[in-house]
Amino acid sequence: MPSDTRLHPLRRAAGAVAAAPAPLLVLVGIVSVQGGAGVAKNLFGELPPDAVVWLRLLTSALVLVAVARPVLRGHSRRDWLVVVGFGLALGTMNYAIYQSFARIPLGVAVTIEFLGPLAVAIAGSRRWTDLAWVALAGGGVLMLTRGDTGDIDLAGVAFALLAAVCWAAYILLSAATGRRFPGVSGLAIASVVAVAAMTPLGVAAGGSDLLRPELLAIGLAVGLLSSVVPYTLELLALRRLSTRVFGILMSLEPAAAALVGVLLLSEHLSPLQWLAIGCVIAASAGATAQARRPRAEPEPPH
């Protein structure tokens, strides 16, 4: 039938993506996330960060709800408390990291934010090696706050640290939500909560500019690049990839953010800051390699 003919190339493309090497899917997802962040930061001159993050969350929520079609009945009050907390963590994390992007280089913000999953990976550990990873990451963050020209914007650092805390909460609440809601239903509901929480800020900040077709299109593209594409690729990769290898690959995200900052935003870092990013990457990869977790959730659409 004609409809089958039209769908055939799409099916072949989807099959090719699903058959791609799992590490490649993770790496493409990382590039997509950070590329979306670079596009978003370039948009800040036309739309404030609050409006951009709202468009990004709205895009991911619409797609996830359409795919998951979550069932709202049959859940306890505790289930709803967990998923609402998950959504608030998701929304606050995105708000905080975009506020950080507006103040400090992309690579610096993402590297500091990575302290969140690092803390989760080593929480409760009694191994002395994990203390070494903490010290290495802490030293990296201290170096990051200084460049060749002096101190970095402290508000930007504070927002990145808030994003790190929210990322840690996201990981914990994601696992709790996954036990209560099937598939990606919990994430879809949490995304709607995040959009609702950000709507007053986003709409007030964007105003009538949110009705400009060109800005709306770019904002929606940010949502696809930063949330929909990477989350889909990570889900596919985790079917064939161990959680340890997945975590180590994700440790490359700060480096990807720094490179996107250089290429798209002309955010050139000092040698000391590059060394600091390397320290945090090494600490995250080392802690992840030693962590013993039964499962891993895909990284947040951040």
Protein Blocks (a to p, Z undefined) as FASTA:
>chain_A
ZZlmmmmmmmmmmmmmmmpcfklmmmmmmmmmmmmmmmmmmmmmmpcfklmmmmmmmmmm
mmmmmmnopafehiafklmmmmmmmmmmmmmmmmmmmmmmmmmcfklmmmmmmmmmmmmm
mgoiabfklmmmmmmmmmmmmmmmpcfkbccdfklmmmmmmmmmmmmmmmmmmmmmmmmp
gcjllmmmmmmmmmmmmmmmmmmmnmmmlmpmklmmmmmmmmmmmmmmmmmmmmmmmmmc
cfklmmmmmmmmmmmmmmmmmmmnopacdfklmmmmmmmmmmmmmmmmmpccfbdcdddd
ZZ
